[in-house]
């Protein structure tokens, strides 16, 4: 075919060079968009014979909106004598093609349209963007798994990524209960009914159980043409699902659940889609394993804590059995000390150590001879020196135990006095740990309001007067103020006669 070119010096050579440089598809247009000539190997894309193109307007052979945009661009290039670029896609029924067009003015009344099919580049770009989104999703999931042990939250967010990145209608995760050997619904997204929440499957039962048993992904292209348990339930039938995937979740060789994916139209996944689905399933398995390990660690820690506390309680009861005149004393002062500590804004973590310290406050007396500890009369000076060693004995007994090191303040320092005249180290003022300062008031108050073989219990009024009198001497004045507030509020756990 010949190209219609204005009879100008070098015009033919110039335009021919352009055609050689851009062999895809070219049109020579007048300023109104009428096709004067064309060249290229991709004319079949337009579903028109070459002869049908001549003298037609370019907008007439393109979809309406694209044609109008094309015509405006031609007029703009012709009027301004500047190159104009266009990017657009055309749906050819069985595929969508992307085009990049440059409109280059060749004279005041002529424009050359250089059309290039950039579909493969567009597809490559879209693939890269999908991969970037996938990487972003995986990073977000990784961050969540490493920072949160809330399995429900983690799986819910993971399913959001499954739905968004795989572009599916619904997804669910079934967890394998090793104790009952059942797969049970954990969380889901995109469902219209509650039908799946009652899932209770044995290994090998249903598509999910079968995927777990066979340890491989099950893909049902069209549920509507299969005899499936899903469709036997009227509520689930309302979901109108067509395609199904069941992916076993395996961590360290153990089945921990199944990821189920549902879509209400036919799915035709490509290898990248399938690969990302498998990756998301792997992330779900890791999340479940981490949460399971964390729960097991928590359970072990709870059991260990309970064992330690039971041991501590046993030590305290053993001491009270040896020294029956203080029976019930430990329980009373522990409750009252915790009340006072809460009032003074101790944290829950600090209260744990306060409680243990209060229970063990006199544990050092286990090393005191019976002749001194159980003596019914006043102690001699030498005997008093012996009894005053019990805080050091407590330290020697408890400090080798890491679990109890933060509870040592009360057993070791509860006989120190605000004015520095206490023992074992003669600490003064705020050198004395706060927990020991507040415990000492409760301990003394309980002691003087309890009967002893060598004296009767003091009255409430006498005991309170003594506490007030010892403010700034034996006791921290600020703690005395808070202690008196508790007593004034008549909180029953503060012991008094």
C-alpha positions in Angstrom: 0.0 0.0 0.0 1.1 3.6 -0.5 1.2 6.2 2.2 -0.4 9.5 1.3 2.1 12.2 2.1 2.1 15.9 1.3 4.6 16.8 -1.5 7.2 18.5 0.6 11.0 18.2 0.5 12.2 15.2 2.6 8.6 14.5 4.0 8.5 11.1 2.5 11.9 10.1 3.8 11.1 11.5 7.3 7.8 9.7 7.6 9.2 6.4 6.2 11.8 6.5 8.8 9.2 6.9 11.5 7.3 3.9 10.1 10.4 1.8 10.2 11.1 2.8 13.8 7.6 1.9 14.9 6.4 -1.1 13.0 3.4 -1.9 15.2 0.5 0.2 13.8 0.5 3.6 12.3 -2.2 5.9 10.9 -1.8 9.0 8.8 -4.7 11.3 9.8 -6.0 14.7 8.8 -6.8 17.3 11.5 -10.4 16.0 11.6 -9.3 12.5 12.4 -9.9 11.0 9.0 -7.7 8.0 8.0 -5.6 8.9 5.0 -3.3 5.9 5.1 -2.0 3.2 7.5 0.7 0.7 8.0 1.3 -2.2 10.5 0.9 -5.8 11.2 -1.7 -5.6 13.9 -4.7 -4.3 11.9 -6.5 -7.5 12.6 -7.0 -6.4 16.2 -9.5 -3.9 15.0 -11.6 -6.6 13.3 -11.7 -4.6 10.1 -10.2 -5.2 6.6 -7.5 -2.7 5.5 -9.8 -1.3 2.8 -12.5 -0.5 5.4 -10.2 1.9 7.1 -9.4 4.4 4.4 -11.3 7.7 4.6 -13.1 6.7 7.9 -12.7 8.7 11.0 -10.5 7.1 13.6 -13.2 7.6 16.3 -15.6 5.5 14.3 -13.5 2.4 14.5 -12.9 2.7 18.3 -15.2 2.3 21.3 -17.2 5.4 21.9 -15.4 6.9 24.9 -12.0 6.1 23.5 -12.9 7.4 20.1 -14.0 10.7 21.5 -10.8 11.0 23.6 -8.8 10.1 20.5 -10.5 12.7 18.3 -9.8 15.5 20.9 -6.2 14.4 21.1 -5.9 14.6 17.3 -7.3 18.1 17.2 -5.1 19.2 20.1 -1.9 17.8 18.4 -2.9 19.5 15.1 -3.8 22.8 16.6 -0.8 23.1 19.0 1.7 21.3 16.7 2.9 19.3 19.7 3.0 15.6 20.3 0.1 14.2 22.4 0.2 10.8 24.2 -2.7 8.5 25.0 -3.0 5.3 27.0 -6.2 3.1 26.8 -7.4 -0.4 26.8 -9.9 -2.2 24.5 -12.0 -5.2 25.4 -11.9 -7.6 22.4 -14.3 -10.1 24.1 -11.9 -12.8 24.9 -9.1 -10.5 26.1 -8.3 -7.0 27.0 -5.5 -5.3 25.2 -3.6 -2.1 26.3 -2.3 0.5 23.8 0.0 3.4 24.0 -0.5 6.0 21.2 1.6 9.1 20.3 0.0 11.7 18.0 2.8 13.4 16.1 1.9 16.4 13.9 3.6 16.0 10.5 2.2 19.2 9.0 -0.4 21.9 10.0 -3.2 19.6 8.7 -1.8 16.1 9.2 -1.1 13.9 12.3 0.6 10.6 12.5 -0.8 8.2 15.1 1.8 5.7 16.3 0.0 2.9 18.1 1.9 0.3 20.1 0.4 -2.7 21.8 1.7 -2.6 25.3 -0.4 -5.4 26.7 2.6 -7.6 27.7 4.3 -4.6 29.4 1.0 -3.7 31.2 0.6 -7.3 32.3 4.1 -7.4 33.6 3.6 -4.2 35.5 0.4 -5.5 37.0 2.1 -8.7 38.0 4.9 -6.7 39.7 2.2 -4.6 41.5 0.5 -7.8 42.6 3.7 -9.2 43.8 4.5 -6.0 45.7 1.0 -6.2 47.3 1.6 -9.8 48.2 5.0 -9.0 49.8 3.4 -6.1 51.7 0.7 -8.5 53.0 3.2 -11.1 54.0 5.2 -8.5 55.8 2.1 -7.2 57.7 1.2 -10.8 58.6 4.8 -11.6 59.7 4.8 -8.5 61.9 1.5 -9.4 63.4 2.6 -13.0 64.1 5.8 -11.8 65.8 4.1 -9.1 67.9 0.7 -10.7 68.9 -0.2 -14.0 70.4 -4.0 -13.2 70.1 -4.8 -16.1 67.7 -8.3 -14.8 66.8 -7.0 -11.4 65.9 -4.1 -12.8 63.9 -6.3 -15.2 61.9 -9.0 -12.6 61.3 -6.5 -10.2 59.8 -4.9 -13.0 57.8 -8.3 -13.9 56.3 -8.7 -10.2 55.4 -5.5 -10.5 53.3 -6.7 -13.8 51.8 -10.0 -12.2 50.7 -8.4 -9.0 49.4 -5.2 -10.4 47.7 -6.8 -13.6 46.2 -10.0 -11.7 45.4 -12.3 -14.4 46.7 -15.7 -14.1 48.3 -15.2 -16.0 51.6 -12.6 -17.8 53.6 -12.5 -19.6 56.9 -10.0 -21.4 59.2 -10.8 -24.6 61.0 -8.5 -25.5 63.9 -7.7 -29.1 64.8 -8.4 -29.9 68.4 -5.9 -32.5 69.4 -7.8 -33.5 72.5 -11.1 -34.2 70.7 -9.6 -35.0 67.3 -12.1 -32.7 65.6 -11.7 -29.8 63.2 -13.7 -26.8 64.6 -14.5 -23.4 63.1 -12.2 -20.7 64.4 -12.9 -17.6 62.3 -14.3 -16.6 58.9 -14.9 -13.7 56.5 -17.4 -13.1 53.7 -20.2 -15.5 54.8 -23.9 -14.6 54.5 -25.0 -17.2 57.1 -23.8 -18.8 60.3 -23.8 -22.3 58.8 -20.1 -22.9 58.9 -19.7 -22.0 62.6 -21.1 -25.3 63.6 -18.4 -27.2 61.7 -17.3 -30.3 63.6 -15.4 -32.7 61.4 -13.3 -35.8 62.0 -10.0 -36.2 60.2 -10.9 -37.4 56.7 -14.5 -36.2 57.0 -15.7 -33.6 54.4 -13.4 -31.8 52.1 -11.5 -30.1 54.9 -11.0 -33.4 56.8 -9.9 -35.0 53.5 -7.4 -32.3 52.7 -5.9 -32.7 56.2 -5.9 -36.5 56.0 -4.2 -36.5 52.5 -2.1 -33.5 53.4 -2.7 -31.9 50.1 -4.9 -29.1 48.7 -8.3 -30.0 47.5 -9.8 -27.9 44.7 -13.4 -28.3 43.7 -14.0 -26.3 40.5 -17.8 -26.4 40.6 -19.5 -27.4 43.8 -22.9 -27.2 42.1 -22.2 -30.2 40.0 -20.7 -32.3 42.8 -22.4 -34.4 45.5 -21.2 -32.5 48.5 -22.1 -32.2 52.1 -22.1 -28.4 51.8 -25.2 -28.5 49.6 -27.1 -30.8 52.0 -27.5 -28.0 54.5 -30.2 -25.4 53.4 -28.4 -22.6 55.3 -25.1 -23.3 53.6 -26.8 -23.7 50.2 -27.9 -20.0 50.6 -24.2 -19.1 50.3 -24.3 -20.0 46.6 -20.7 -21.0 46.5 -19.3 -22.4 43.3 -15.6 -22.9 43.7 -13.8 -24.3 46.8 -10.2 -24.8 48.0 -9.3 -26.7 51.2 -5.6 -26.3 52.1 -4.2 -28.2 55.1 -2.3 -26.2 57.6 0.9 -28.0 58.6 3.5 -26.9 61.1 6.5 -29.0 62.0 4.9 -32.0 60.4 1.7 -31.7 62.5 -1.8 -30.9 61.2 -3.0 -27.8 63.0 -6.0 -26.8 60.9 -7.4 -26.2 57.4 -7.8 -23.0 55.4 -11.0 -23.0 53.3 -11.6 -20.6 50.4 -15.0 -20.1 48.8 -16.0 -18.2 45.7 -19.5 -17.6 44.2 -18.3 -17.9 40.6 -15.9 -20.2 38.9 -12.3 -19.7 39.8 -9.5 -20.0 37.2 -6.4 -19.5 39.3 -3.0 -19.1 37.6 0.3 -20.4 39.1 1.0 -17.1 40.9 -2.4 -17.1 42.6 -2.0 -20.7 43.7 1.5 -20.1 45.0 0.4 -17.1 47.1 -2.5 -19.1 48.4 -0.1 -21.8 49.6 2.1 -19.1 51.2 -0.8 -17.6 53.1 -1.7 -21.0 54.3 1.9 -21.4 55.6 1.6 -18.1 57.4 -1.6 -19.3 59.0 0.1 -22.5 60.2 2.9 -20.5 61.7 0.5 -18.2 63.5 -1.4 -21.2 64.9 1.8 -22.9 66.0 3.1 -19.8 67.7 -0.1 -19.2 69.5 -0.3 -22.9 70.6 3.3 -22.8 71.9 2.5 -19.5 73.7 -0.6 -21.0 75.4 1.4 -24.1 76.4 4.1 -21.8 77.8 1.5 -19.8 79.7 -0.1 -23.0 81.1 3.4 -24.2 82.2 4.1 -20.9 83.8 0.8 -20.9 85.6 1.4 -24.5 86.8 4.9 -23.5 87.9 3.6 -20.4 89.7 0.9 -22.4 91.4 3.6 -25.0 92.5 5.8 -22.2 93.9 2.9 -20.5 95.7 1.8 -23.9 97.1 5.4 -24.4 98.4 5.5 -20.9 99.8 2.2 -21.5 101.6 3.5 -24.8 102.9 6.6 -23.1 104.4 4.4 -20.5 106.1 2.1 -23.2 107.5 5.1 -25.2 108.7 6.3 -22.1 110.6 2.9 -21.5 112.2 2.6 -25.1 113.3 6.0 -24.7 115.0 5.0 -21.4 116.6 1.2 -21.8 117.3 0.9 -18.5 119.1 1.2 -16.7 115.7 -1.4 -18.9 114.0 -3.5 -16.9 111.5 -1.1 -14.0 111.7 0.4 -14.5 108.3 -3.0 -14.6 106.5 -4.2 -11.5 108.3 -1.1 -9.3 107.7 -0.9 -10.5 104.0 -4.5 -9.3 103.3 -4.0 -6.0 105.1 -0.6 -5.3 103.5 -2.1 -5.9 100.0 -4.9 -3.4 100.9 -2.4 -0.8 101.9 -0.2 -1.4 98.9 -3.2 -1.0 96.5 -4.1 2.2 98.2 -0.5 3.4 97.6 -0.8 2.6 93.9 1.4 -0.5 93.7 1.0 -2.2 90.3 -0.5 -5.7 89.9 3.0 -7.0 89.2 4.4 -5.4 92.4 1.5 -6.8 94.4 2.5 -10.3 93.5 5.9 -9.8 95.1 4.4 -8.0 98.1 2.1 -11.0 98.7 4.9 -13.5 98.5 7.1 -11.3 100.8 4.3 -10.9 103.3 3.7 -14.7 103.4 7.4 -15.4 103.9 8.1 -12.4 106.2 9.1 -14.6 109.2 10.5 -17.6 107.3 13.9 -16.9 108.8 12.5 -18.0 112.2 12.7 -21.5 110.9 16.5 -21.3 111.8 15.9 -20.0 115.3 16.2 -22.6 118.2 13.0 -23.7 119.9 14.5 -22.5 123.2 14.4 -18.9 121.9 11.5 -19.0 119.5 9.0 -20.7 121.8 10.1 -19.0 125.1 7.1 -17.8 127.1 8.9 -15.2 129.1 10.8 -12.1 128.1 14.0 -12.6 126.1 17.4 -11.9 127.4 19.8 -9.6 125.5 21.6 -12.6 124.0 18.4 -14.3 123.0 17.2 -11.1 121.4 20.3 -10.9 119.3 19.6 -14.5 118.2 16.0 -13.7 117.2 17.1 -10.6 115.4 19.1 -12.8 113.0 16.0 -14.2 111.4 15.9 -11.5 108.6 19.4 -12.6 107.6 18.4 -16.2 107.7 15.4 -15.3 105.5 17.8 -13.7 103.0 20.2 -16.7 103.0 17.2 -19.0 102.4 15.4 -17.1 99.7 18.1 -15.2 97.7 19.4 -18.3 95.9 15.9 -18.7 94.4 15.5 -16.4 91.4 11.7 -16.7 91.6 11.7 -15.1 95.0 14.4 -12.4 94.7 11.9 -9.6 94.1 9.9 -10.7 97.2 12.9 -10.4 99.6 12.3 -6.8 100.7 9.7 -7.6 103.3 11.4 -10.7 104.8 14.8 -8.9 105.0 13.8 -5.3 105.9 10.5 -5.4 107.8 12.2 -4.8 111.1 14.0 -1.7 110.0 12.8 1.6 111.5 12.2 5.0 109.9 14.7 6.6 112.4 17.4 4.1 111.7 17.2 2.1 115.0 15.9 -1.1 113.5 17.7 -4.2 112.3 19.4 -6.0 110.6 21.2 -3.1 108.7 20.0 0.0 110.6 18.5 1.5 107.4 16.9 4.9 107.8 14.0 6.7 106.1 13.5 6.0 102.4 16.6 3.7 102.4 14.0 1.1 103.6 12.1 -0.4 100.7 8.5 0.9 100.6 6.9 -2.5 100.7 8.8 -3.2 104.0 7.8 0.2 105.4 4.1 -0.4 104.9 4.3 -4.1 106.0 6.0 -3.1 109.3 2.9 -1.1 110.4 0.5 -3.9 109.6 2.8 -6.4 111.3 3.1 -4.4 114.5 -0.6 -3.6 114.6 -1.6 -7.2 114.2 1.0 -8.3 116.8 -0.1 -5.9 119.6 -3.8 -6.6 119.0 -3.3 -10.3 119.3 -3.0 -12.2 122.6 0.4 -13.6 123.6 1.3 -15.8 126.6 3.3 -13.0 128.1 0.6 -10.2 127.6 -3.0 -9.6 126.6 -4.0 -8.0 123.3 -4.1 -4.3 123.2 -7.3 -2.4 122.6 -7.9 -0.9 119.2 -7.6 2.6 120.6 -4.3 1.8 122.3 -2.9 0.2 119.2 -3.8 3.1 117.0 -2.4 5.6 119.5 0.9 3.6 119.4 1.0 3.7 115.6 0.4 7.5 115.7 3.1 7.9 118.4 5.6 5.9 116.3 5.1 8.0 113.2 8.5 9.4 112.2 10.2 7.0 114.7 9.4 3.4 113.9 7.1 4.1 110.9 7.1 6.2 107.7 4.8 9.2 108.4 3.3 9.0 104.9 2.4 5.4 105.3 0.9 6.0 108.7 -1.5 8.5 107.1 -2.7 6.0 104.5 -2.9 3.3 107.2 -5.1 5.5 109.3 -7.4 6.2 106.4 -7.9 2.5 105.9 -8.7 2.0 109.6 -11.1 5.0 109.6 -12.9 3.5 106.6 -13.3 0.4 108.8 -12.2 -2.0 106.2 -12.7 -5.4 107.9 -9.4 -6.9 106.7 -7.4 -4.6 109.0 -7.2 -6.7 112.2 -8.1 -5.2 115.6 -9.6 -6.4 118.8 
